[in-house]
Structure formats: C-alpha cells, structure tokens
Amino acid sequence: MSEQPEFDYFECPECGFSSVQKASFSGSDLCPLCAGDSGHDVEMKRRTARSDDKPEGKDARKAP
C-alpha cells in the first residue's frame, strides 16, 4: 500500500459510499447517495488516496 498524493479518497461516514478524485478536486464534498436517498447533507471524509483503495463510485485514477 502506498499513498497517492495526486488523488484524494472520499468516504461517507453515514452510508459508506466512496470515490477517488484528483487532489485538485474543488466540487462538493457532500455524499450524493445520502442527498438523493434522504435529502440530508452528509459531508464525506477526505484523505490522501492509497494504492489499495477500492472506491464504490468514481475512481479518477482510471480516467483516460
């Protein structure tokens, strides 16, 4: 496992949804699943991505 400082890992503390975005990502950090399901704004936790992260949602490391 190695850190990937060019990417950030986001995970929702409420539902567990996760994604990996570029470290320069400046979009919303609110969980899209919680917002769609319950209408609640739940802030996703953000940390430096690791090589062994397997996000449920988008993985920007795989983008062309």
C-alpha positions in Angstrom: 0.0 0.0 0.0 1.4 3.4 -1.0 0.0 6.8 -0.8 -1.0 8.6 -4.0 -0.8 12.3 -3.2 -2.2 13.3 -6.5 -5.5 11.8 -5.6 -7.9 12.1 -2.6 -10.2 9.3 -1.3 -13.7 10.4 -0.1 -15.9 8.2 2.1 -19.3 8.9 3.6 -19.4 8.2 7.4 -23.1 7.5 7.2 -23.6 5.2 4.2 -20.1 4.1 3.3 -20.2 5.4 -0.3 -16.7 6.2 -1.5 -14.9 7.7 -4.5 -11.4 8.8 -5.6 -10.9 12.3 -7.1 -7.9 14.3 -8.2 -6.4 16.2 -5.3 -7.2 19.4 -7.1 -11.0 18.5 -7.0 -13.0 21.5 -5.9 -16.5 20.2 -6.2 -19.0 19.4 -3.5 -17.8 17.1 -0.6 -21.4 16.1 0.2 -22.4 12.5 -0.3 -24.5 12.2 -3.4 -26.3 9.0 -2.2 -27.4 10.4 1.1 -28.6 13.6 -0.6 -30.6 11.5 -3.2 -32.0 9.0 -0.7 -32.8 11.0 2.4 -32.3 14.6 1.3 -29.7 15.1 4.1 -26.4 16.8 3.6 -23.7 14.5 4.9 -20.1 15.7 4.4 -17.7 13.0 3.1 -14.4 12.4 4.9 -11.4 13.2 2.7 -7.8 11.8 2.9 -4.9 11.1 0.6 -5.7 8.1 -1.6 -3.8 4.8 -1.2 -3.0 2.3 -3.9 -5.2 -0.4 -2.3 -8.4 1.9 -2.1 -11.3 0.4 -4.0 -14.0 3.0 -4.2 -17.6 2.2 -4.9 -18.1 5.3 -7.1 -15.9 7.2 -9.5 -12.2 6.4 -9.5 -10.3 9.3 -11.2 -7.1 7.1 -11.2 -8.7 5.1 -14.0 -9.7 8.1 -16.2 -8.1 8.4 -19.6 
